[in-house]
Amino acid sequence: MCGIVGVLGNHQAAPILVDALKRLEYRGYDSAGIATVNDGVLDRRRAVGKLVNLSDLLVHNPIAGTAGIGHTRWATHGQPNITNAHPHQAGRVAVVHNGIIENFKELRSELTDAGYGFDTDTDTETIVKLCQQFMDGGLSASEAAEKTIARLDGAYALCFLFQGEDDLMIAARKGSPLAIGHGDGEMFVGSDAIALAPMTNKVTYLEEGDWAVITRNSFEIRDANGALANRNMRELDMKSANADKGMHKHFMSKEIAEQPAVLGDAVKHYINTERNAVVLPDVDLDFSKISQITMVACGTAYLACNVAKYWFEQIAGIPVDLDVASEFRYREPPLRDNTLAVFVSQSGETADTLAALRYCNDNHAQTIGVVNVPESSIARESNASLQIHAGVEIGVASTKAFTCQLTVLMTMVIKAARQRGKLDADGEAALVSALLGLPSIINVALQAEHEIIDVANALSKFSDTLFLGRGALFPIALEGALKLKEISYIHAEGYASGELKHGPIALVDENMPIVVFAPKDALFDKTVSNMQEVMARRGKVILFTDDAGAQVASDGAWKVIKMPAVHAPLAPILYAIPAQLLAYHTAVAKGTDVDQPRNLAKSVTVE
């Protein structure tokens, strides 16, 4: 969601803070600001919109000091304007905050009764006003911060800066990620390792409920009970934290093109090529003893789970319950004995998914996280975790993380099927061989980009679109619709092809494009029948199929794009590629902000 950075350095903080915030732009934001302490005086600068507006402001109205905090805000409470932008300041304290303070109305009422006025519409202002009240009562900066943190309910990552204290920051974490970076006579705070990459590769992650007192040469972490906490310092591979667009116009384009390489990395990590067998490192689990799988995720990761449900049930013979994390956490379902709970999240910090994981841990289920960030909260708090090896994904609309999630989930399915006797050695070898060949097949699929550009240019003129698929391609229809709507702002809906007659067909006329994902598989003939129903009503069918399917079903279709043939279970991974390209080039044709679409954030760390 929002981005936080803090610096206790030996050089001017403002340019360091702005550069770090630029590295967090991918998370999504609508305003930005920084605050510094210079000669003991606390000062700040804020701007609405992109960081370039803040940079321009700093040229005309610079701010000095070697200690500072910065923030990119994604509005929750209060409109995106300068008044509501972070950092917030009251008296001698400034704060940046990710998350939501659930008891802010109660605190605000108390503070108002005590004579403290409010200028913003945000929950965050209650934090600085509360801290100001404690400091007005004679407490030191660190004592006031500790008292303030103890009063807060909800989710937060916080970084405090104080007037008269140019060698002090207070950081706190509950529900939103935060890390301390270690330099040479310098210390840093960041909500993401990417922000800290140019400054340090030595990081200490705060655990749930931790708060820390930080100076340039020391730090002290206390846990939720106030006890001193020893958190390990980790040395990160900063190559994975560096990202640029290369020769591409957008990060999304680059990340689509990277998929053959990153899928190859994922496959190699989980396959023993000498034995043509799947290996799941650090996962001590016997799937033959699993009676039920519960899969929990949000957004695109949830759609990856939808695909995996088909695989686990059809290939491994394990029944799967599937839940959106925000529903699961409040539904609090009873968990059967021998349940495996699988949590899928690109960031590994998705608030609702993390809460669902904690519920399952509390109820003694076996838990596995499938994540892209090995040091993330979900990875650390699961019984075991599987990294998807997608590398840094900057574009808000997930592409390579989605296909890597699918790839890793398929390796789990193969392992489960083998342990349960649903696959013999030859069956495992066939699927492993297909996975090993998948990167080259995706390379071929990417060569259809120019044809897809032509289709996207035509699609960009419409205001509504339907997506259809059957079987494990149904979730790809959902994913295609999600991608199109989130970056092009065209209204799109995905349906199982067989559901067409149960409502959506009422929308079909000459102004309704219908995107169909239909390789020539066991369900192909059924899908063709649905296409005929659409075309009979003058709907414009955009068909993605293979050569065999095109020979049968091209007549009457508005556009036909051919994909290479693929081993049937892996078709969802392959057909995600044209879905991504279609959304991307439609958005480009419409001139939208592809990498940072409006109202969206990369990592959703609040409800």
Secondary structure as GFF3:
##gff-version 3
##sequence-region A 1 607
A	DSSP	beta_strand	3	8	.	.	.	ID=ss1
A	DSSP	alpha_helix	13	22	.	.	.	ID=ss2
A	DSSP	three_ten_helix	25	27	.	.	.	ID=ss3
A	DSSP	beta_strand	31	38	.	.	.	ID=ss4
A	DSSP	beta_strand	41	48	.	.	.	ID=ss5
A	DSSP	alpha_helix	51	60	.	.	.	ID=ss6
A	DSSP	beta_strand	67	73	.	.	.	ID=ss7
A	DSSP	beta_strand	88	90	.	.	.	ID=ss8
A	DSSP	beta_strand	93	101	.	.	.	ID=ss9
A	DSSP	alpha_helix	104	113	.	.	.	ID=ss10
A	DSSP	alpha_helix	125	136	.	.	.	ID=ss11
A	DSSP	alpha_helix	141	151	.	.	.	ID=ss12
A	DSSP	beta_strand	154	162	.	.	.	ID=ss13
A	DSSP	beta_strand	165	174	.	.	.	ID=ss14
A	DSSP	beta_strand	179	182	.	.	.	ID=ss15
A	DSSP	beta_strand	187	190	.	.	.	ID=ss16
A	DSSP	alpha_helix	193	196	.	.	.	ID=ss17
A	DSSP	beta_strand	202	205	.	.	.	ID=ss18
A	DSSP	beta_strand	211	214	.	.	.	ID=ss19
A	DSSP	beta_strand	219	222	.	.	.	ID=ss20
A	DSSP	beta_strand	233	235	.	.	.	ID=ss21
A	DSSP	three_ten_helix	238	241	.	.	.	ID=ss22
A	DSSP	alpha_helix	251	257	.	.	.	ID=ss23
A	DSSP	alpha_helix	259	270	.	.	.	ID=ss24
A	DSSP	beta_strand	271	272	.	.	.	ID=ss25
A	DSSP	beta_strand	277	278	.	.	.	ID=ss26
A	DSSP	three_ten_helix	287	289	.	.	.	ID=ss27
A	DSSP	beta_strand	292	297	.	.	.	ID=ss28
A	DSSP	alpha_helix	299	311	.	.	.	ID=ss29
A	DSSP	pi_helix	312	316	.	.	.	ID=ss30
A	DSSP	beta_strand	320	324	.	.	.	ID=ss31
A	DSSP	alpha_helix	325	331	.	.	.	ID=ss32
A	DSSP	beta_strand	339	345	.	.	.	ID=ss33
A	DSSP	alpha_helix	351	362	.	.	.	ID=ss34
A	DSSP	beta_strand	366	371	.	.	.	ID=ss35
A	DSSP	alpha_helix	377	381	.	.	.	ID=ss36
A	DSSP	beta_strand	384	387	.	.	.	ID=ss37
A	DSSP	alpha_helix	400	419	.	.	.	ID=ss38
A	DSSP	alpha_helix	425	446	.	.	.	ID=ss39
A	DSSP	alpha_helix	449	459	.	.	.	ID=ss40
A	DSSP	beta_strand	464	469	.	.	.	ID=ss41
A	DSSP	three_ten_helix	471	473	.	.	.	ID=ss42
A	DSSP	alpha_helix	474	488	.	.	.	ID=ss43
A	DSSP	beta_strand	491	496	.	.	.	ID=ss44
A	DSSP	three_ten_helix	497	502	.	.	.	ID=ss45
A	DSSP	three_ten_helix	504	507	.	.	.	ID=ss46
A	DSSP	beta_strand	513	517	.	.	.	ID=ss47
A	DSSP	alpha_helix	524	535	.	.	.	ID=ss48
A	DSSP	beta_strand	540	546	.	.	.	ID=ss49
A	DSSP	alpha_helix	547	553	.	.	.	ID=ss50
A	DSSP	beta_strand	559	563	.	.	.	ID=ss51
A	DSSP	three_ten_helix	568	570	.	.	.	ID=ss52
A	DSSP	alpha_helix	571	590	.	.	.	ID=ss53
###
